[in-house]
Amino acid sequence: LKTNRPAIPLKGRNLVFAEPTLIAEIEFRGWTNDGNLRHASYKGLREIQDNAAVFDLETRKAE
């Protein structure tokens, strides 16, 4: 879905922003000290669930 605002602040010209519409199921062993996923593997796409544990990686890196 095309949108006028980026999800995260970006600088540049001729950019097209899209709103995320898919949720990926990712399995991982843990977090590294710098906030990245350790031993991550893609498990597939999933449906939106009200009580699902969802992590925003940009928010997690800021902690």
Summary of the structure (lengths in Angstrom):
residues: 63
radius of gyration: 14.3
end to end distance: 29.0
largest distance: 38.3
contacts: 91
relative contact order: 0.21
helix: 10%
strand: 30%
